[in-house]
């Protein structure tokens, strides 16, 4: 396979570049981009209004956009997750009733279900599901647990999208993606084994050809081609390139030919080649809370990168932000430096050759395995990866009185409160919104396993100490745009398995070989249909952590599906038409997964406190508040499903130790 050194491409967007993009392009432009292809979109209510362009006036607010029919959610794909692609319009509208205090005070027409549970868990992501499973396994026999989940399907961000392309089923992740190998004697490995994830190391697709084999990543974030000359950087108008240009094998070429200054090239190469200027002095943290951990938490990640790699601030903000943000959604200037190392404290296996792993739909598989263990009738077949991947969910079995564990979907908790003073209380009252009505259940205990942005609102009697702590939890948005293409020969012809760009929508994409789970082709080649995942993050360097999150959410919510789709199609056309890419022919479908509060973005001091004040997370982790314990990855400060599991374990242990008597397991 021969790869040319660089590519230049003349753009033809069918619009005046001096004018702002609108929602009323030329018909010929839409046709050329494939915007009218029926597979990419349903016929939505309100489409005539949106097509007029009226919704993108500067005076339009996100709320007004959301009010104009479901042009926000967009196409959801096929299968069980087709009505739950990220935060859909319905989920947002229900959630915003909490933010806006619509049910404060609670109305008089609440429907009391008459149900009493030993534990109600708010949030059906991995943390909430794991909490339910721990409760079921450790509490006394016969105790009942209910999970309230606000989406139409469980999993939180551990959900998947599905496409049917040319008769083939394609699966991609919506959010939570990576899992790592752990030593057999670790708690994480034992938990995996207990839910049916017996063989931690996965087998992946083999090369199908017909041309020479290209090395492919196992995840969308591995960028294995970068060190093997099979990767490209694209430079566009931001770098004075009209048309844009490709630099193939940027590391091997030492960035020669990149339209950047010599000083920037020198700095950036230090990062790309992992040549820290302080490596002889820098020591990785060994355990959470050691001296280096606390030092890192006292500075920003940007400051740490500048010191360790000798980078200038502009280099960090142009080329590292927001991708190199410690997995916390924002650019390094807004984050604690320790956020880049918190994952190391989980101590995955260090065996040679250990790489990040991923199921086709990300950690959807882990969520389904947990539910299978929690409610065996929820999925047919045994507790195995292949069975939960191939078999459909029996939704009717999730919420029946015949089982001691129940999962209630499309149920948004809006109020959680003790029945009297927390230290004297016997029950917790939980109210939730479902199908436009408010219901109430009682529980002897509760685990708040949803995100900090809702928990701080719905716990009505939350003490001031906890409210102050939650005020220091900042969340940032993310959008996962999954683009199904009928083949990826346009990348193969350029000698690339992945690429990065530094302007426009998203920052990078990667061809990945899929883990073999009994569904999908066992081989992959340039003519295979695949899903390319464009992760869209929102960083606004120079603004505070809180401001960056708010600005990103405003952008995420105010942009219609059709507008995002057009941007993606135009961008891929601009970058890849030179190698034969045709958006109308090659794109089979686009799904947007919008997560308004995807990441906990920890500012300096979040992990270990500052100026003599305790860390905000410890206020919530140290002990339950009355009969309420708190879980979720927020409290770890690192967005990783393993922390979801560990936080759930801690919360359930606290409740059992404090209230529910002897447990049957430790």
Secondary structure, DSSP 4 states (H G I P E B T S, - for coil): ----SEEE-----SS-TTS---S---HHHHHHHTTT-GGG----TTHHHHHTTGGGSTT--HHHHHHSSSTTT----SSTTTT-SBS-HHHHHHHHHHHTTTTSSPPS--EEEEEEESEEEE--BHHHHHHHHHHHHHSPTT--EEEE-SSSSSBTT--EEEEEETTEEEEEESS---B----TTSHHHHHHHHHT----SPPBPEE--SSS----BSSTT--GGGGGT-EEEEE-GGGT-SS-EEEESTTTTTTTT-SS-HHHHHHHHHHHTT--TTTTT-----STTSHHHHHHTTSBHHHHHHHHH---HHHIIIIITTTTSTTSSS-GGGSBGGGGTGGGGG-----TT---B--TTTTHHHHHHHHHHHSGGGBSS-SSHHHHHHSPB-GGGGS-TTSSEEEE-S-EEEEEEESS-GGG-S-EEEEEEETTEEEEEEES-EEE-S-HHHHHHHBTT--HHHHHHHTT--EEEEEEEEEEES--HHHHTTT-SEEEESSSS-SEEE-BPPB-SSSS-SEE-TTS-EEEEEEEE---TTS-HHHHHHHHHHHHHHS-HHHHHHHHHHHHHHHHGGGT--HHHHEEEEEEEEEEEEEE-PPTTTTT-STTPPPHHHHHHSS-BTTEEE-SGGGTTS--HHHHHHHHHHHHHHHHHHTS---S--
